[in-house]
Amino acid sequence: MVRANALEDNVVLYKTVNGARSPLDIVGRKGGYGVDVSVPANQWLGLRVEFSGSRFRVLYDGKQLFEVEDSTLSNAGKVGLWTKADSVTLFDEVIYGETE
């Protein structure tokens, strides 16, 4: 699950196992909590996760922010949309699967 947070100005990639959510470590960096980046309110922004095997790439507004490596989930999972607390979030062009 990837989250862009306008209150904290960051983007974080998480995994959820048995209902427990935890942030994933960024490749080349141990610890920390995602990437600090401006997430302005009231603007359309692109947020994308690409994955191959155990490698996940997070792209924000068309630019790669970071990659993570995690092999916890080896089988197919689920895709969903999530918003938190008092956030007002709109989703458009949700695409799952291979794109050209």
N, C-alpha and C positions, 0 to 999 in steps of 0.2 A: 504494500500500500504506500503510495507516495502522497505527501501532503505539502501544499504551499500555504504558509501561514502569514496573513497580512498583519496580525497582531505582533508576532515575533520577528517578522521579516526573515524567514528561513524556509528552506525546502528540506524535507527529511524523508527517507525511505525506511519503512518498517516491515517487519514480518509479524504475523499473528499465528501463534501455535497454541492450541487448546484454549482459545479465548484470551490469551495474554499477548499484548502488543509490545514489541521492543524495537528500537532503532537499529539499523544495520551499520557496521563500520565501513567507512569509505576506503577503497583500495588505496594503499600507500599512506594511510593515516590510521592510527590506533586510537579508538575512543572518539569523543566529541559527539556532536549532535547535528547531523546534517550539514548544510552549507548556508551561511548567512548571505542573503540576497534580498534586494528590495522586492516586496510583493505589494504593489500599490492596490488600494481598494478601488472599486468601481471601474475596472478595466478588464477587457478580455485578455487572457494570457494563455499561452500554450503550455501544457504539462504532459509529458510523455515518458513512458518507461518502455525500453526495449530490452529483451532478454534472449539469451542463448545459453542453454545449459544452466550453469550456476552463476553466470555473470549477468548483472543488471546495469543498464545505463539509464541515467535520468537526464532528460532534456527539458529545458525551461525556455520558453519563447524561442525555440529553434536552436539553442546552443546547449552543448553538453555541459552539465554542472559537475557530475561525478559518476563513478562506477562503484558497485559493490560486488562482492563475491560471497555467495552463501549457498550451501548445498543441503540445508535443513529440509527443504521441501523438494523431493525428487519426483513426485507424481503431479499430475495436472491438478490445478487448484481452481479457484473461483475468481471472477472479476466483478467488482462492484464499485459503486460511488458512495462517498461518505462526506459528510460535513459535520462540524463539531460546534457545540455550544450555541452562541447567538450569531454565528456566521450566516450570511445570506450568500449562497453560492449558486451559480447557474452553470449547467453543463451543456455542451454542444459538440456535435461530431465525435461521439464516443465510438472508437473503433477497436475491435479486438480481433487479433489474428494477423496474418501476413498482409502487408500492404506493398504496393509497388510505388 
